Structure formats: structure tokens, C-alpha cells
Amino acid sequence: MPTGEVIEFSSITKVFGATTAVNNLSFTVEPGRVTGFLGPNGAGKTTSLRMLLGLVAPTRGTATFNGLAYRDLPHPLHTVGAALEAASFHPGRTARSHLGVYTTAAGLPRTRVMEVLTQVGLADHAAQRVGGYSLGMRQRLGLAFALLGDPGVLVLDEPINGLDPEGIKWIRLFLRRMAGEGRTVLVSSHLLSEVQQSVDDVVIIARGELVHLGPLSSLDTDAAPQVVVDSHDREALAAALTNAGISFVAGRTGLLAAAADPGLVGHIAFVAGVELSVLHRQKAGLEESFLALVNEGKAL
């Protein structure tokens, strides 16, 4: 059985010219658990993972596996399996030939090709050209590559992106199974709703910085009541709330105002002459807590 490794990001920073993509990021990922690496698009998730895998050199700080940088691992494919969102495949190759190239290069037995294709449910499509694969099948082929060395660590960048409900369910079960075998699983996503049924812990970043770290349940701890309010003139509504000293963030169904009384919010809108289309009380849930964290300090 593969052994999981502790992943540690220590004050890692990446600056591209005048842009700081990742700033002083520190957290650890433990074996036997699925850790969700979350944040909106452009938050710095992919840059962080690329630094972890030695594809981008950090400006400062380190990212290691049990204290070793990726480039110093004696057998990297046996330690870490990675599937990045930008992974590409030659459309004219079959899945079998694609994976066969990597087994030869890594000195792995060719039997691993069909073993991993079976593991991800692609054995019946091993001889099919990748150019005819659906997005979900390509995602599974990326996972098959990540599993070639039977690694103790899996690093997956947006594995659920674009999948249909059946594919999402399969990925969720796959992640839980990998962690159940004692592997370390780090999976990125820009949506908590995509991975909340799979993850044990969450690391949330926004604008390149850590904004939350802890078990999934910590997002819903002591969540305060909020008022969901919206208007066809959302800018005027936002201005009215700001002038009244009511903080808010943008949610899926309107503005989430930090207030316990819908009547107060309705009165503020009435005085400002703003017609409302939505107004009700709501206790903040996981998704709302996530949105509040990533939108904090961000202009509407």
C-alpha cells in the first residue's frame, strides 16, 4: 500500500514582474485526508501547485514533500502523481500508447498501463484515439497518468471542471477511496460546491493570500444570520447599504448583508428609493461563508 507524504508550503511567494501571484503562503496537507485547495479563478492556486511540482521557481519560500522539494525526490513518480488542468494529449494516440510512453521513460512495467486504465474505468477505451475522448474521459486519462507510479500523493488541479453529474460523482468516490488507502490528496477547485462532499480539510486563498485554513466544518462554525437582498439596480442597493454601515458580499441569489433583521434592510432600501426584488433572512451556510471569505475586501 502506498504511503502518504506530508505536503508543506512554507512562506512561498511568487512574483511575476509587478504582479504578486502568491504571497507568503503557508499550510500543510496531511496523509489519509482529502484537502480542498480553494479560491476563485486567478487566486493563485495553479501557480502554487506548479511551484510544488517544480514547474515554476518560487521567488521566496519552499514547497516540499516530507521535507524534500520535488526535484530532490529519488523516485518522483512513485511519490507524487499529478494531473494539472492544462494537461494535454496527442489526439492521434490511443490511451494505451500515451501511457506507454511514460512507463517506458520512467522504467515502469508496461502492465501498469492497463492496470491504471482499469482503475479509472477506461479499460474498454484503451485502443481508442484520445482525439475522440469526451472531456470526462480526458479527465480520467489524466488521473490514470497520475496513478502510473502508484504514488502516495495525488495533486489534482480542477479535476471536476466541466464534468457531467455522473463524472462528478465518480471523481468524488475516487478521491475518498484514495484518501482511504492512506494517500495524501490535494485537489484544487474554484467552487466549494464542487468538492464539499469529498474534502476533509479546506485551504482557501484569495488574491494570492491565505484567507482560511481548517476542517470543512470550520466554515460553518458560529455562522451569523444574514439577510439576502437584491434589486434590479444592485449598484444603488449596494450604495444604500454602505451608507447605512451594513457590510455585504455578492452571493448567488443577491447581496448577503450582515444583518439579522430583514425589516431594517428593507427600510434602508425604502429610504434610498431602491425597489427590492429579493428580501429574506438566511443563516450563512458553507457556500455563503466561502463567498464571504474570497470576496472580503473586493469591490462589488
N, C-alpha and C positions, 0 to 999 in steps of 0.2 A: 504494500500500500504506500503511495507517495506521501512524503512528509511535507506539511506546510511550513512556510518560512514567514517570519515577521517582516513586513514591509515598513520601512521608516522614512518619512520625509522630514528632514531637519533643516529648518530655516531656508528652504530652497527658494530661489529668486531667479527670474529670467527677464532680462531687459532686451527689447529689440529697438535699437535706436532711441527714440524719445518715448517709446511705449513700454510700460512695465506690465508684462503679460501675467506674471505670477510674482507675488510679493510676500516673502518671509513666511512661507507655508510650512507648517509642521503638524504631523499627525502620524499615527501608527495603524497598521492593519493586522489583525490577529488571525492565526490559522483556525480552521473549523467554523468560520463565520463568513457571511456574505456582507461585504461593506459597500454601500452605495456612495459613489463619488458624484455629488450632485451640484448643479448650478445651471444658470441659463446659458444659452449659446454665447460664446465669446467670454465666458467667465475665466478661462484658463485651464480647463480640465484636460484637453488633449495635449496642450503644451506640457502640463505636469506629467502626464503619462509618458510622453515622448522623452522627457528628461529621465524618468525612472528606467526606461528601456535603453538608454544610451544613444538615442537618436538625435537629441538636442543637448548641447552642453549648457549646464546651468551657469548663470552669472555668479551666483553665490549659493552656498549650501550643498546638501547631499541628499540623494535618494538611494536607499540600499535594501538588499535582501539579506536578513540576518547579518547586517554589518558590512556586506560586500556590494560594491557597485556592480551593475550588470556586466560591464566589460571585464570584471575580475572573477566572474563565476567560472569555475573549472568546466562545468557542463551546462551551459545556459539553457538548452532545450529541455534538459531533464529537470531543471529548476523552475523555469518560467515559461508559460505558454501565453502568447499574446495575440489578440485579434483587434486590430485598430479599425476604426470606422472607414478609413481611406484604403483599406486593403483591396487590391485588385488582382484579377486572374486573367490569364490569356484566354480569350473567348474560344480559340480553336483547340485548346487542350481539354482532355477529359479530366474529371476529378481524380481518377486513378493516376494519370500521368503527372498532373500538377503536384500531387503529394509525393509521388515517386521521386521527383527531382530533389525534394527536400530531405527525404530519407537517405538518399544516396549521399548528398552533401554532408549530412550530419552523421553518417555512419550508422544509421539505424536499420534494423531488419525490414525488408520490404513487406513483411507480414503486417507491419504496423499500419500500412495504408488501408487495408480492408477492415482492420480492427477498429480504427477511428471512424471510418465511414459508416460502419455498422453502429458504432456508439452514438453518432449524431443522426442516424436514420437515413443515410444516403447510399447504403449498400446497393440498392436496386438501381441507382443512377450513376454508379461508378464509371460506366463506359460512355456516359452522355457528355457531350461537349458543354463546357461551362457557359458558353455564349447563350445556350438555351435555358439556363437556370433562372428561376424566379429570384426575387430579392431574398425571400426567406431561405431558399436553398443555398444562395451565396453566403448568407449569414452562417448557415450550418457548416458550409465548407470552410469558412474562416475558423470556426470552432474546431473542426477536425484537424486543421493545421496546428492550432494551439495545443491540441492534445497529443501530437505525434510523439513527443518525448516523455509522455506520462508524467507531466510536471506536478510539483506540489503547489505551485502558484499559478493562478489564472488572472490575467489582466485584460479586461474586455471593455472596449470603447464603444458605447452606444449600441449594444448587441440587439436591442429591441426596436431600434429605429426603423420605421416603415413596415413592420411586420403586421400580418393579419392576426385576429384574436387567437386562432389555433397556434400560430407561431409564437405568440407572446406566452401562451400557456406552456408550451413546450420549453421555452427558454427559462421560464420561472422554475419549472420542475428540474431542469438541468442544473441550474445554479444551486438549488437546495441539495441536490444529490452530490455535487462536487464538494460543497462545504461539509456535508455529512460524512464524506470519506476522509475528512481531516485536512483538505486543501485550503489554502488561503485564496479567497475570491474577492477581487476588486473590480467593480463594474460601474462605469460612468453612465450618466443619463442627464438630460436637461429637464426631465419631468419626473417628479416624485411618484406620480400616479402610475407610471410605467413599472416601477420597481418596488413599490412599497409592500407588495405581497411576497417579495423574495428576500429583502435585506434584513439583516440583524442590526447593523450599525449604519449611521449616516455621517458623511463628511460633506458639508455644504460650503461652497465658495461662491463669491460674487466679486466681480471686478478684480480677480486675481488674488483675493484675500480670504482667509478662513472666516466664516461667519457663524458656523455651528458645528459641533462635534459631539457625538454621543449615540446611545442606542436609539432605535427608531421611536420608541415610546417617549423619548425626551422631547420630541417635537410637540406633543400634545399635553405636556405636563402643565397644570395650572393655567390652561388656556383661558383667557378672559373673554367674556361675551363681546360680540361685535355687532354692528348694525350694517347690513348690506343695503346700499342706497345707490340709485342710478338715475340718470336723466339723459334725454336726447342732447342736452347741452352739458356734457360732462365737464368741460373746462370751467363753466360758470359754477357748477356744483362744487368742483374742487376748490375754486377760489372762495366760495362761501364757507366751506368747512375750514379752510386755512385761516380765514379772517376770524372765525369763531374759536380758533385754537384747538380744533379737532383734528388729530392726526389720522391718516388713512393710507391704504395701499390699493393698487389696482388688482382686482380679482377676476375670476372668470365670468361672474354674473353682475358685476358692478364694482363700486368702491367699498372697501371694507373699512368702516370707520371705527375708531377706538372709542366707542360709547356704548353704554348699556341700555339707553333709553331711545327707542325709535322716535318717540314724540319730540325729543329735543332736536334730533337731526331733522325731522320734518319741519319743525318750527324755524330752524336756521334756513332751510331751503325756502320756506314760505316768505320770510322776511326779505330774502335776497331776490324774490321773484323768480325762482327756479322751479319749473314743473317737474315732478318726480314720476318716473316710470316703475321704480322698484323701491320698496322700503320695508324691511323686516329685521327682526333680531336673529342673530345666529351665533352659536358658540363656535369659536375657532376650531377647526379640525386640522388634520395633518397637512393637507394641501394648502390651506389658508396660512398656517404657520410657516410653511416653506416659502410661499409667495411673500409673506411679510419680511422674512429674513433676506431674500435675494433682492427685494425692491427697496429695502431700507436705505434712505439717503439718495435714492434715484428719482429723477424728475419724472412726473407723470407723462 
